[in-house]
Amino acid sequence: VTYEFEYTITQDDVDDGMLINQFYVSATGASGIVSDTSDNGDDTDGNTEDDSTVTTIAEDPSIESVKTVAITDDVLPAGASLGDTMTYTITIENTGNVTLDGVVLVDTFTDADGNPLVLVTGPTFVSADAGSAEGDLLVGETATYTATYVVEQDAIDAGGFSNSVEVSCDSPDDTTVDDT
């Protein structure tokens, strides 16, 4: 007798990296109850009876970060100038197949000569579009962070400023992925 069943793989299964399946069967016959626990049929693995069928699901963790800037308080003259407030928006998307955690942002902010500058605020967590808490990202989820800078004379004297962020996080198997 052959039985078949279907199972839909869940995100928890992918995060766990495997499916483990085994079944137990019993029947009553003329000589009483007989039973057996399923075997995966592979005796080359050293286990010749009652071993579970294991299906491995490969993880493929990946993230993508994007940083944009807008002048949110433009004092005269128009365009980036002394005293303007620059607001940076950082989005981080989980583009892999597993849930990610331990999200860390390292912000590098310098003037055009490479001298460090200091952000007024941030990066600060704003929200995640699937509702995850700060530091966690579900598959396909995007988290948003913001940071601000008020243009100072040192940045103008250097000819401008540059800001980048490196994002890193971990997969369920503790594989670290990052993006700048």
C-alpha positions as CSV (number, residue, x, y, z in Angstrom):
1,V,0.0,0.0,0.0
2,T,1.3,3.4,-0.9
3,Y,0.2,6.6,0.8
4,E,1.1,10.1,-0.3
5,F,0.7,13.5,1.4
6,E,1.5,17.1,0.6
7,Y,3.1,19.6,2.9
8,T,3.6,23.3,2.2
9,I,7.0,24.5,3.4
10,T,6.8,27.4,5.9
11,Q,9.2,30.2,6.6
12,D,10.0,28.5,9.9
13,D,11.1,25.4,8.0
14,V,13.4,27.5,5.8
15,D,14.8,29.2,8.8
16,D,15.4,25.8,10.5
17,G,17.2,24.6,7.3
18,M,15.4,21.3,7.1
19,L,12.2,19.3,7.3
20,I,12.2,16.1,9.3
21,N,9.5,13.6,8.6
22,Q,8.7,10.2,10.1
23,F,5.5,8.3,10.6
24,Y,4.2,5.4,12.6
25,V,1.8,2.8,11.4
26,S,-0.1,0.0,13.2
27,A,-2.6,-2.5,12.2
28,T,-4.6,-5.3,13.8
29,G,-4.3,-8.7,12.2
30,A,-5.1,-12.3,13.1
31,S,-2.0,-12.5,15.4
32,G,-2.7,-9.2,17.1
33,I,-1.4,-5.7,16.6
34,V,1.7,-5.1,14.4
35,S,3.4,-1.8,14.0
36,D,6.4,-0.1,12.4
37,T,8.1,3.3,12.3
38,S,9.1,4.5,8.9
39,D,12.7,4.4,7.6
40,N,14.2,6.7,5.0
41,G,15.3,3.8,2.9
42,D,19.0,4.8,2.9
43,D,21.0,2.2,4.7
44,T,24.3,3.7,3.5
45,D,24.0,6.3,6.3
46,G,24.7,3.7,9.0
47,N,21.2,3.8,10.3
48,T,19.4,0.8,8.9
49,E,16.0,1.2,10.6
50,D,13.5,3.8,11.9
51,D,15.5,6.8,10.8
52,S,13.6,9.9,9.8
53,T,13.5,11.3,6.3
54,V,15.4,14.6,6.3
55,T,15.0,17.2,3.6
56,T,17.7,20.0,3.7
57,I,16.7,23.5,2.7
58,A,19.7,25.7,1.8
59,E,19.7,29.2,3.3
60,D,20.5,32.1,1.0
61,P,20.7,35.2,3.3
62,S,21.0,38.6,1.5
63,I,20.3,42.2,2.3
64,E,20.3,45.4,0.3
65,S,20.7,48.9,1.8
66,V,19.9,52.2,0.1
67,K,20.6,55.6,1.5
68,T,19.1,58.8,0.1
69,V,19.3,62.5,1.2
70,A,17.0,65.4,1.0
71,I,17.3,69.0,2.2
72,T,14.5,69.3,4.8
73,D,15.2,72.8,6.0
74,D,16.7,74.9,3.1
75,V,17.9,78.2,4.4
76,L,19.1,80.8,1.9
77,P,20.8,80.6,-0.5
78,A,18.7,77.8,-2.1
79,G,20.5,74.4,-2.4
80,A,22.9,72.8,0.1
81,S,24.4,75.6,2.1
82,L,25.4,76.6,5.6
83,G,22.7,75.8,8.2
84,D,20.6,73.6,6.0
85,T,19.2,70.4,7.5
86,M,20.0,67.3,5.5
87,T,17.8,64.3,6.2
88,Y,19.1,60.9,5.3
89,T,16.7,58.0,4.8
90,I,18.2,54.5,5.0
91,T,16.2,51.5,3.8
92,I,17.3,47.9,4.4
93,E,15.6,45.1,2.6
94,N,15.9,41.4,3.4
95,T,16.4,40.0,-0.2
96,G,17.3,36.5,0.9
97,N,15.2,33.4,1.9
98,V,15.7,33.4,5.7
99,T,14.8,35.7,8.5
100,L,17.6,38.0,9.6
101,D,18.4,39.4,13.0
102,G,21.1,41.4,14.8
103,V,20.9,44.3,12.3
104,V,23.7,46.7,12.9
105,L,24.3,50.0,11.0
106,V,27.7,51.6,10.9
107,D,27.5,55.2,9.6
108,T,30.5,56.8,8.0
109,F,30.2,60.6,7.6
110,T,33.1,62.7,6.4
111,D,33.8,66.0,4.7
112,A,35.2,66.0,1.1
113,D,38.7,65.9,2.6
114,G,37.9,62.7,4.6
115,N,37.7,64.3,8.0
116,P,35.0,62.9,10.2
117,L,31.7,64.9,10.7
118,V,29.0,64.2,13.3
119,L,25.4,63.6,12.5
120,V,22.9,65.6,14.6
121,T,20.7,62.5,15.0
122,G,20.7,58.9,13.9
123,P,20.7,56.6,12.3
124,T,17.4,56.0,14.2
125,F,14.9,53.1,13.5
126,V,11.6,54.4,12.2
127,S,9.7,51.2,11.2
128,A,9.6,47.9,9.4
129,D,6.9,47.4,6.8
130,A,6.0,43.9,8.1
131,G,6.0,45.1,11.7
132,S,9.2,43.5,12.9
133,A,11.0,45.0,15.9
134,E,14.3,46.9,15.4
135,G,17.1,44.6,14.5
136,D,14.9,41.9,12.9
137,L,13.9,41.5,9.2
138,L,11.5,39.0,7.8
139,V,12.0,37.7,4.2
140,G,11.0,40.5,1.8
141,E,10.7,43.1,4.7
142,T,12.1,46.6,4.5
143,A,13.2,48.5,7.6
144,T,13.6,52.3,7.5
145,Y,16.0,54.5,9.5
146,T,16.7,58.2,9.4
147,A,19.6,60.5,10.3
148,T,20.1,64.3,10.1
149,Y,23.0,66.7,9.6
150,V,23.0,70.5,9.8
151,V,25.6,71.8,7.3
152,E,28.6,73.4,9.1
153,Q,31.3,75.7,7.8
154,D,34.0,73.0,8.0
155,A,32.0,70.9,5.4
156,I,31.7,73.9,3.1
157,D,35.4,74.8,3.4
158,A,36.2,71.2,2.5
159,G,34.0,71.4,-0.6
160,G,31.2,69.1,0.6
161,F,30.5,66.0,2.6
162,S,29.9,62.3,2.1
163,N,27.8,59.8,4.0
164,S,27.5,56.0,3.7
165,V,26.2,53.3,5.9
166,E,27.3,49.6,6.2
167,V,24.6,47.3,7.3
168,S,25.3,43.8,8.7
169,C,23.0,41.1,10.1
170,D,22.9,37.4,10.8
171,S,21.0,34.4,9.4
172,P,19.5,31.6,11.5
173,D,22.8,29.6,10.9
174,D,24.8,32.7,12.0
175,T,26.0,33.6,8.5
176,T,26.8,37.3,8.5
177,V,25.7,39.3,5.5
178,D,26.4,42.9,4.8
179,D,25.9,45.7,2.3
180,T,27.1,49.3,2.0
